[in-house]
């Protein structure tokens, strides 16, 4: 297991996704943020089944930056309850993981 995580954050639009990615990256809270467009989400909200087109951010960071990433995203996000979840990186290509680890130093 590594001390690296990937944050998953859904956004309402490409514009919002870019704004959030820039906020995280300019604060040096992540080594890389990918924006995945064309996501279709189906979910329960306030007792009703909803659906929306969204973008997904993949935020590559360290465990030590999770709180700062979370507060940065929440401060700039348009959703009342944004999806902000982190999954651990168990393994990966050695040189890529070393590049990500440099962020936490």
C-alpha positions as CSV (number, residue, x, y, z in Angstrom):
1,X,0.0,0.0,0.0
2,X,1.1,3.6,-0.7
3,X,0.3,6.9,0.9
4,X,-1.3,8.0,-2.4
5,X,-4.9,8.5,-3.1
6,X,-7.1,9.4,-6.0
7,X,-9.9,11.8,-5.3
8,X,-13.2,11.5,-7.2
9,X,-15.2,14.7,-7.6
10,X,-18.2,15.1,-9.9
11,X,-18.9,18.6,-11.3
12,X,-21.9,20.2,-13.1
13,X,-19.9,21.3,-16.2
14,X,-16.5,21.5,-17.9
15,X,-16.2,25.1,-16.7
16,X,-16.7,24.1,-13.1
17,X,-14.4,21.1,-13.5
18,X,-11.6,23.3,-14.9
19,X,-12.1,25.9,-12.1
20,X,-11.9,23.2,-9.4
21,X,-8.8,21.6,-11.0
22,X,-7.1,24.9,-11.2
23,X,-7.9,25.7,-7.5
24,X,-6.4,22.4,-6.4
25,X,-3.3,22.6,-8.6
26,X,-2.4,26.2,-7.9
27,X,-2.4,25.4,-4.2
28,X,-0.1,22.4,-5.0
29,X,-2.5,20.0,-3.4
30,X,-2.3,17.5,-6.3
31,X,0.3,16.4,-8.8
32,X,-2.3,15.9,-11.5
33,X,-6.1,16.3,-12.1
34,X,-7.9,14.6,-15.0
35,X,-11.2,15.8,-16.2
36,X,-13.5,13.1,-17.6
37,X,-16.4,14.4,-19.6
38,X,-19.6,12.8,-20.7
39,X,-20.5,11.3,-17.4
40,X,-24.2,10.5,-16.8
41,X,-25.1,10.3,-13.2
42,X,-28.3,8.8,-11.7
43,X,-28.9,9.3,-8.0
44,X,-31.4,9.9,-5.2
45,X,-31.7,13.6,-4.1
46,X,-34.3,14.8,-1.6
47,X,-36.5,11.7,-2.0
48,X,-36.6,11.9,-5.8
49,X,-34.7,9.9,-8.4
50,X,-32.6,12.4,-10.5
51,X,-30.2,12.3,-13.4
52,X,-27.6,14.8,-14.7
53,X,-24.7,15.1,-17.1
54,X,-21.5,15.7,-15.2
55,X,-17.8,15.8,-15.5
56,X,-15.6,13.7,-13.2
57,X,-12.3,14.9,-11.6
58,X,-9.6,12.4,-10.9
59,X,-7.3,14.1,-8.4
60,X,-4.0,12.4,-7.7
61,X,-2.6,13.4,-4.3
62,X,-1.2,12.1,-1.0
63,X,-3.1,11.1,2.1
64,X,-1.7,14.1,3.9
65,X,-3.4,16.5,1.4
66,X,-6.9,15.0,1.6
67,X,-8.3,17.6,4.1
68,X,-6.9,20.5,2.1
69,X,-8.2,19.2,-1.2
70,X,-11.6,18.6,0.4
71,X,-11.9,22.1,1.8
72,X,-10.7,23.7,-1.4
73,X,-13.2,21.8,-3.5
74,X,-16.1,22.5,-1.1
75,X,-15.3,26.2,-1.0
76,X,-15.6,26.5,-4.8
77,X,-18.2,23.8,-5.7
78,X,-21.7,24.6,-6.9
79,X,-23.3,21.5,-5.3
80,X,-24.9,21.6,-1.9
81,X,-23.4,18.2,-1.2
82,X,-20.5,17.6,-3.6
83,X,-19.2,14.1,-4.2
84,X,-15.7,14.1,-2.7
85,X,-14.3,10.6,-2.1
86,X,-10.8,9.2,-2.0
87,X,-9.6,5.8,-2.9
88,X,-6.2,4.4,-2.0
89,X,-3.6,3.6,-4.6
90,X,-2.4,0.1,-3.8
91,X,0.3,-0.2,-6.5
92,X,1.4,1.4,-9.7
93,X,4.3,2.0,-12.1
94,X,7.3,2.9,-9.9
95,X,8.4,6.1,-11.6
96,X,4.9,7.5,-11.8
97,X,4.3,6.8,-8.1
98,X,7.7,8.5,-7.3
99,X,6.5,11.5,-9.2
100,X,3.3,11.6,-7.2
101,X,5.1,11.2,-3.9
102,X,7.3,14.3,-4.6
103,X,4.1,16.3,-4.1
104,X,3.9,15.3,-0.4
105,X,7.4,16.5,0.4
